[in-house]
Amino acid sequence: QVQLVESGGGLVQPGGSLRLSCAASGYIFSSDRMGWYRQAPGKQRELVATITSGGTTDYGASVKGRFTISRDNAINTVDLQMNNLDPEDTATYYCNVQRTYVNYWGKGTLVTVSS
């Protein structure tokens, strides 16, 4: 069983930056992909970014060039550095661990981009 706890959300002005962190408890396999998804009110959950234990990344089209995902395999954390934030980035951000037959999710952290 894997438990995920997110932190770092909050209110930020357009053009600002935030860093989200996710700590995983339980065993994380080297084959697990870790990442972030987000869901805005009235919209479907969408990919933000994922990363393998080897550092291979995948980003959603709307965040490429602005967000950077990183992972520390030694302490089972995954961070998301978000720069040049836009009001369209307002959403609840969820930490995720993907395994072959199961997905684990955190409870989410709210990011609000507003002036």
GROMACS elastic network, one bead per residue, 0.5 to 0.9 nm:
[ bonds ]
;  ai    aj funct       b0    kb
    1    25     6  0.83391   500
    1    26     6  0.59641   500
    1    27     6  0.74801   500
    1   104     6  0.85302   500
    2    24     6  0.66106   500
    2    25     6  0.56663   500
    2    27     6  0.66962   500
    2    28     6  0.76238   500
    2    97     6  0.82309   500
    2   104     6  0.66393   500
    2   105     6  0.86907   500
    3    23     6  0.82013   500
    3    24     6  0.56434   500
    3    25     6  0.52110   500
    3    26     6  0.66091   500
    3   104     6  0.73659   500
    3   105     6  0.76249   500
    3   106     6  0.69551   500
    4    22     6  0.64424   500
    4    23     6  0.57124   500
    4    25     6  0.65455   500
    4    95     6  0.67060   500
    4    96     6  0.75748   500
    4    97     6  0.83986   500
    4   104     6  0.76293   500
    4   105     6  0.64537   500
    4   107     6  0.76967   500
    5    21     6  0.81934   500
    5    22     6  0.54245   500
    5    23     6  0.53441   500
    5    24     6  0.66282   500
    5    25     6  0.85298   500
    5    95     6  0.75869   500
    5   105     6  0.88765   500
    5   106     6  0.56246   500
    5   107     6  0.70981   500
    5   108     6  0.78856   500
    6     9     6  0.83022   500
    6    20     6  0.70592   500
    6    21     6  0.56386   500
    6    23     6  0.66195   500
    6    24     6  0.89996   500
    6    93     6  0.84098   500
    6    94     6  0.73655   500
    6    95     6  0.65368   500
    6   106     6  0.65863   500
    6   107     6  0.74100   500
    6   108     6  0.62434   500
    6   109     6  0.61313   500
    7    19     6  0.86407   500
    7    20     6  0.57721   500
    7    21     6  0.52692   500
    7    22     6  0.63800   500
    7    23     6  0.85692   500
    7   108     6  0.84032   500
    7   109     6  0.63984   500
    8    18     6  0.71679   500
    8    19     6  0.59426   500
    8    21     6  0.61924   500
    8    22     6  0.88767   500
    8   109     6  0.73321   500
    8   110     6  0.87045   500
    8   111     6  0.85336   500
    9    18     6  0.72973   500
    9    19     6  0.76469   500
    9    20     6  0.63169   500
    9    21     6  0.89135   500
    9    92     6  0.85561   500
    9    93     6  0.81547   500
    9   108     6  0.89995   500
    9   109     6  0.53332   500
    9   110     6  0.52714   500
    9   112     6  0.79429   500
   10    18     6  0.81141   500
   10   109     6  0.79768   500
   10   110     6  0.61777   500
   10   111     6  0.50155   500
   10   112     6  0.60758   500
   10   113     6  0.84232   500
   11    18     6  0.89880   500
   11   110     6  0.84256   500
   11   111     6  0.61504   500
   11   113     6  0.59164   500
   11   114     6  0.70982   500
   12    15     6  0.83595   500
   12    16     6  0.60830   500
   12    17     6  0.71684   500
   12    18     6  0.74824   500
   12    85     6  0.79654   500
   12   111     6  0.77741   500
   12   112     6  0.62908   500
   12   114     6  0.62822   500
   12   115     6  0.76491   500
   13    16     6  0.54733   500
   13    17     6  0.83358   500
   13    85     6  0.76015   500
   13    86     6  0.81329   500
   13    87     6  0.83417   500
   13   112     6  0.83549   500
   13   113     6  0.54319   500
   13   114     6  0.50419   500
   13   115     6  0.50078   500
   14    17     6  0.85796   500
   14    84     6  0.69899   500
   14    85     6  0.53925   500
   14    86     6  0.50882   500
   14    87     6  0.63602   500
   14   113     6  0.57869   500
   14   114     6  0.59895   500
   14   115     6  0.64653   500
   15    83     6  0.70954   500
   15    86     6  0.63299   500
   15   113     6  0.87298   500
   16    82     6  0.83572   500
   16    83     6  0.61851   500
   16    84     6  0.53581   500
   16    85     6  0.54804   500
   16    86     6  0.82525   500
   16   113     6  0.83730   500
   17    81     6  0.75094   500
   17    82     6  0.54116   500
   17    84     6  0.61184   500
   17    85     6  0.61862   500
   18    80     6  0.82675   500
   18    81     6  0.62238   500
   18    82     6  0.52488   500
   18    83     6  0.67539   500
   18    85     6  0.81898   500
   18   111     6  0.86179   500
   19    79     6  0.69752   500
   19    80     6  0.55908   500
   19    82     6  0.59195   500
   19    83     6  0.85812   500
   20    78     6  0.84456   500
   20    79     6  0.55089   500
   20    81     6  0.64785   500
   20    82     6  0.79180   500
   20    93     6  0.86417   500
   20   109     6  0.84071   500
   21    77     6  0.70709   500
   21    78     6  0.60097   500
   21    80     6  0.64321   500
   21    81     6  0.87553   500
   21    95     6  0.85271   500
   22    76     6  0.84523   500
   22    77     6  0.54564   500
   22    78     6  0.52731   500
   22    79     6  0.61312   500
   22    80     6  0.86311   500
   22    94     6  0.89149   500
   22    95     6  0.62742   500
   22    96     6  0.88876   500
   22   106     6  0.83351   500
   23    75     6  0.80203   500
   23    76     6  0.62528   500
   23    78     6  0.68617   500
   23    79     6  0.88198   500
   23    95     6  0.88332   500
   24    27     6  0.82793   500
   24    28     6  0.77279   500
   24    75     6  0.82189   500
   24    76     6  0.55054   500
   24    77     6  0.60538   500
   24    78     6  0.83422   500
   24    97     6  0.87105   500
   25    28     6  0.79814   500
   25    76     6  0.74722   500
   27    76     6  0.86704   500
   28    31     6  0.82606   500
   28    32     6  0.65587   500
   28    73     6  0.84373   500
   28    76     6  0.69023   500
   28    97     6  0.84185   500
   29    32     6  0.52783   500
   29    33     6  0.87660   500
   29    53     6  0.85489   500
   29    99     6  0.85974   500
   30    33     6  0.81097   500
   30    52     6  0.78253   500
   30    53     6  0.55641   500
   30    54     6  0.81895   500
   30    73     6  0.81072   500
   31    52     6  0.72443   500
   31    53     6  0.68873   500
   31    98     6  0.88815   500
   31    99     6  0.74818   500
   31   100     6  0.89056   500
   32    51     6  0.89527   500
   32    52     6  0.67053   500
   32    53     6  0.71448   500
   32    97     6  0.64102   500
   32    98     6  0.56337   500
   32    99     6  0.53621   500
   32   100     6  0.82093   500
   33    50     6  0.66022   500
   33    51     6  0.57133   500
   33    53     6  0.69153   500
   33    96     6  0.81723   500
   33    97     6  0.57739   500
   33    98     6  0.51135   500
   33    99     6  0.69470   500
   34    49     6  0.86416   500
   34    50     6  0.55761   500
   34    51     6  0.54833   500
   34    52     6  0.64286   500
   34    53     6  0.80898   500
   34    71     6  0.79434   500
   34    77     6  0.87358   500
   34    78     6  0.68780   500
   34    95     6  0.75877   500
   34    96     6  0.56423   500
   34    98     6  0.62771   500
   35    47     6  0.84641   500
   35    48     6  0.76426   500
   35    49     6  0.55275   500
   35    51     6  0.59639   500
   35    52     6  0.86262   500
   35    69     6  0.77036   500
   35    70     6  0.89730   500
   35    71     6  0.88883   500
   35    78     6  0.69176   500
   35    79     6  0.83908   500
   35    80     6  0.85432   500
   35    94     6  0.83354   500
   35    95     6  0.58344   500
   35    96     6  0.51376   500
   35    97     6  0.65037   500
   35    98     6  0.82088   500
   36    46     6  0.89245   500
   36    47     6  0.67075   500
   36    48     6  0.54044   500
   36    49     6  0.53543   500
   36    50     6  0.62376   500
   36    69     6  0.84706   500
   36    78     6  0.85900   500
   36    79     6  0.86942   500
   36    80     6  0.76653   500
   36    93     6  0.66334   500
   36    94     6  0.55330   500
   36    96     6  0.58074   500
   36    97     6  0.87944   500
   37    45     6  0.65623   500
   37    46     6  0.54908   500
   37    49     6  0.68816   500
   37    50     6  0.85089   500
   37    92     6  0.84481   500
   37    93     6  0.57512   500
   37    94     6  0.51719   500
   37    95     6  0.65598   500
   37    96     6  0.72257   500
   38    44     6  0.84558   500
   38    45     6  0.54401   500
   38    46     6  0.54940   500
   38    47     6  0.66333   500
   38    48     6  0.65084   500
   38    89     6  0.87091   500
   38    90     6  0.88391   500
   38    91     6  0.59246   500
   38    92     6  0.54625   500
   38    94     6  0.57961   500
   38    95     6  0.87373   500
   38   108     6  0.84721   500
   39    42     6  0.82640   500
   39    43     6  0.62744   500
   39    44     6  0.59570   500
   39    46     6  0.63444   500
   39    90     6  0.85635   500
   39    91     6  0.52568   500
   39    92     6  0.53806   500
   39    93     6  0.66138   500
   39    94     6  0.80890   500
   40    43     6  0.53784   500
   40    44     6  0.72938   500
   40    45     6  0.73921   500
   40    46     6  0.89883   500
   40    88     6  0.86533   500
   40    89     6  0.81582   500
   40    90     6  0.64824   500
   40    92     6  0.63373   500
   40    93     6  0.87997   500
   41    44     6  0.83576   500
   41    90     6  0.89359   500
   41    91     6  0.70784   500
   41    92     6  0.85493   500
   43    46     6  0.86195   500
   46    60     6  0.78883   500
   47    50     6  0.79063   500
   47    58     6  0.89083   500
   47    59     6  0.71921   500
   47    60     6  0.54872   500
   47    61     6  0.89051   500
   48    58     6  0.82922   500
   48    59     6  0.57237   500
   48    61     6  0.83106   500
   48    62     6  0.81739   500
   48    63     6  0.68080   500
   48    64     6  0.88875   500
   48    67     6  0.84221   500
   48    93     6  0.86207   500
   49    57     6  0.70002   500
   49    58     6  0.54088   500
   49    60     6  0.60839   500
   49    63     6  0.83314   500
   49    64     6  0.89169   500
   49    67     6  0.82270   500
   49    68     6  0.79767   500
   49    69     6  0.65066   500
   49    80     6  0.82245   500
   50    56     6  0.81742   500
   50    57     6  0.55613   500
   50    58     6  0.52344   500
   50    59     6  0.66556   500
   50    69     6  0.71104   500
   50    70     6  0.88720   500
   50    96     6  0.85045   500
   51    54     6  0.78920   500
   51    55     6  0.57884   500
   51    56     6  0.54082   500
   51    58     6  0.65114   500
   51    69     6  0.70301   500
   51    70     6  0.72025   500
   51    71     6  0.71691   500
   51    78     6  0.84621   500
   52    55     6  0.51815   500
   52    56     6  0.52649   500
   52    57     6  0.66789   500
   52    71     6  0.81911   500
   53    56     6  0.75242   500
   53    71     6  0.73567   500
   53    72     6  0.83057   500
   53    73     6  0.65378   500
   55    70     6  0.76906   500
   55    71     6  0.74642   500
   57    69     6  0.74710   500
   57    70     6  0.86604   500
   58    69     6  0.89169   500
   59    62     6  0.82510   500
   59    63     6  0.67154   500
   59    64     6  0.58941   500
   59    67     6  0.82715   500
   59    68     6  0.85777   500
   59    69     6  0.86286   500
   60    63     6  0.56906   500
   60    64     6  0.64039   500
   61    64     6  0.55641   500
   62    65     6  0.88000   500
   62    66     6  0.86846   500
   62    89     6  0.89214   500
   63    66     6  0.54477   500
   63    67     6  0.56293   500
   63    68     6  0.87282   500
   63    82     6  0.84936   500
   63    89     6  0.86437   500
   64    67     6  0.62215   500
   64    68     6  0.81724   500
   65    68     6  0.77640   500
   65    83     6  0.88197   500
   66    81     6  0.83105   500
   66    82     6  0.61965   500
   66    83     6  0.51953   500
   66    84     6  0.62410   500
   66    85     6  0.78037   500
   67    80     6  0.67627   500
   67    81     6  0.54976   500
   67    83     6  0.59735   500
   67    84     6  0.85105   500
   67    85     6  0.89547   500
   68    79     6  0.81992   500
   68    80     6  0.57089   500
   68    81     6  0.50672   500
   68    82     6  0.66118   500
   68    83     6  0.84699   500
   69    78     6  0.71578   500
   69    79     6  0.57107   500
   69    81     6  0.63455   500
   69    82     6  0.87552   500
   70    77     6  0.84227   500
   70    78     6  0.56771   500
   70    79     6  0.52596   500
   70    80     6  0.65192   500
   70    81     6  0.81951   500
   71    75     6  0.89689   500
   71    76     6  0.73896   500
   71    77     6  0.57485   500
   71    79     6  0.62859   500
   71    80     6  0.89567   500
   72    75     6  0.58481   500
   72    76     6  0.57353   500
   72    77     6  0.53168   500
   72    78     6  0.63867   500
   72    79     6  0.85310   500
   73    77     6  0.68732   500
   73    78     6  0.85254   500
   74    77     6  0.81721   500
   78    95     6  0.81608   500
   82    85     6  0.66564   500
   85    88     6  0.81637   500
   85    89     6  0.64641   500
   85    90     6  0.87432   500
   85   113     6  0.67768   500
   86    89     6  0.54003   500
   86    90     6  0.75847   500
   86   113     6  0.61635   500
   86   114     6  0.80445   500
   87    90     6  0.55369   500
   87   112     6  0.73273   500
   87   114     6  0.58994   500
   87   115     6  0.88026   500
   88    91     6  0.81532   500
   88   113     6  0.76514   500
   89   111     6  0.76013   500
   89   112     6  0.75242   500
   89   113     6  0.66957   500
   90    93     6  0.89596   500
   90   110     6  0.77795   500
   90   111     6  0.54291   500
   90   113     6  0.54145   500
   90   114     6  0.82791   500
   91   109     6  0.84563   500
   91   110     6  0.60146   500
   91   111     6  0.55560   500
   91   112     6  0.66529   500
   91   113     6  0.88149   500
   92   108     6  0.58001   500
   92   109     6  0.53706   500
   92   111     6  0.60072   500
   92   112     6  0.84879   500
   93   106     6  0.89705   500
   93   107     6  0.87363   500
   93   108     6  0.52255   500
   93   109     6  0.52568   500
   93   110     6  0.61446   500
   93   111     6  0.70471   500
   94   105     6  0.65938   500
   94   106     6  0.56846   500
   94   107     6  0.65799   500
   94   109     6  0.66276   500
   94   110     6  0.89326   500
   95   104     6  0.82372   500
   95   105     6  0.57907   500
   95   106     6  0.52149   500
   95   107     6  0.79463   500
   95   108     6  0.68391   500
   95   109     6  0.88263   500
   96   103     6  0.69321   500
   96   104     6  0.55716   500
   96   106     6  0.65929   500
   97   102     6  0.84740   500
   97   103     6  0.57658   500
   97   104     6  0.51039   500
   97   105     6  0.67506   500
   98   101     6  0.81801   500
   98   102     6  0.64480   500
   98   104     6  0.66101   500
   99   102     6  0.52079   500
   99   103     6  0.59710   500
   99   104     6  0.82565   500
  100   103     6  0.81716   500
  105   108     6  0.81264   500
  106   109     6  0.86703   500
